[in-house]
C-alpha cells in the first residue's frame, strides 16, 4: 500500500499555504500525477479484478437541453448523409 499519494475523491481545490488557489498549470500537474497513480493501481490488478472494475456501468452524463438537441441534430445529419451515400452508390451501379 502506498502512502502520500493523492486521493482520488479529493473534492477540495488545491490551495497554497495562505489559502489562495493554485495556478491552473499546477492543478493540471496535480491531476496528471493523480491519473498516473490511478493507472499504476489498475496495472497492479489481477485479470478478474480488472474485468470487475471496468465492467461497472457509468452513469449517464447530465446534459443541457441545447446539448441534447445538438446531439440529436448530429444523429439526424449522419443518417441523412448515410442515405445519400447509399443512394449514390446504388445509382452508380446502374
C-alpha positions as CSV (number, residue, x, y, z in Angstrom):
1,X,0.0,0.0,0.0
2,X,1.3,3.4,-0.9
3,X,1.1,6.4,1.3
4,X,1.3,10.0,0.5
5,X,-0.4,9.5,-2.9
6,X,-3.1,11.9,-4.0
7,X,-6.7,10.9,-3.0
8,X,-9.0,10.1,-5.9
9,X,-12.1,11.6,-4.2
10,X,-10.4,14.9,-3.2
11,X,-13.1,17.5,-3.9
12,X,-11.3,20.4,-2.3
13,X,-9.5,22.8,-4.6
14,X,-5.7,22.9,-4.2
15,X,-4.7,25.8,-2.1
16,X,-1.5,27.5,-1.2
17,X,-0.4,27.8,2.4
18,X,-2.2,31.2,2.7
19,X,-5.4,29.8,1.3
20,X,-5.0,31.2,-2.2
21,X,-5.9,28.7,-5.0
22,X,-3.0,27.2,-7.0
23,X,-2.4,28.3,-10.6
24,X,-4.2,26.2,-13.3
25,X,-0.9,24.7,-14.6
26,X,-0.1,23.4,-11.0
27,X,-3.7,22.0,-10.8
28,X,-3.2,20.3,-14.2
29,X,0.1,18.8,-13.0
30,X,-1.6,17.5,-9.8
31,X,-4.3,15.9,-12.0
32,X,-1.7,14.3,-14.2
33,X,0.1,12.9,-11.1
34,X,-3.3,11.6,-9.8
35,X,-4.0,9.9,-13.2
36,X,-0.6,8.3,-13.2
37,X,-1.2,6.9,-9.7
38,X,-4.6,5.5,-10.8
39,X,-3.0,4.0,-13.9
40,X,-0.4,2.3,-11.7
41,X,-3.2,0.9,-9.5
42,X,-5.0,-0.5,-12.5
43,X,-1.8,-2.1,-13.7
44,X,-1.4,-4.0,-10.4
45,X,-4.9,-5.5,-10.5
46,X,-5.4,-9.2,-11.4
47,X,-7.4,-10.0,-14.5
48,X,-10.7,-10.8,-12.7
49,X,-10.3,-7.6,-10.6
50,X,-9.7,-5.6,-13.7
51,X,-12.7,-7.0,-15.5
52,X,-14.9,-6.4,-12.5
53,X,-13.7,-2.8,-12.2
54,X,-14.0,-1.9,-15.9
55,X,-17.4,-3.6,-16.4
56,X,-19.0,-1.3,-13.8
57,X,-21.7,0.8,-15.5
58,X,-21.0,4.6,-15.8
59,X,-23.9,6.9,-15.0
60,X,-25.2,8.9,-17.9
61,X,-23.9,12.4,-18.3
62,X,-26.1,15.3,-17.3
63,X,-26.5,17.3,-20.4
64,X,-28.3,20.6,-21.1
65,X,-31.3,20.8,-23.4
66,X,-29.2,22.6,-26.0
67,X,-26.5,19.8,-26.0
68,X,-29.2,17.1,-26.3
69,X,-30.8,18.9,-29.2
70,X,-27.4,19.3,-30.9
71,X,-26.6,15.6,-30.5
72,X,-30.0,14.7,-32.0
73,X,-29.3,17.0,-34.9
74,X,-26.0,15.4,-35.4
75,X,-27.6,11.9,-35.4
76,X,-30.2,13.0,-38.0
77,X,-27.4,14.6,-40.1
78,X,-25.4,11.3,-40.0
79,X,-28.5,9.3,-41.1
80,X,-29.3,11.7,-44.0
81,X,-25.7,11.7,-45.2
82,X,-25.5,7.9,-44.9
83,X,-28.7,7.6,-47.0
84,X,-27.2,10.0,-49.6
85,X,-24.1,7.9,-49.8
86,X,-26.1,4.7,-50.2
87,X,-28.3,6.2,-52.9
88,X,-25.2,7.5,-54.8
89,X,-23.6,4.1,-54.6
90,X,-26.7,2.3,-55.9
91,X,-27.2,4.9,-58.6
92,X,-23.7,4.4,-59.8
93,X,-24.3,0.6,-60.2
94,X,-26.7,1.1,-63.0
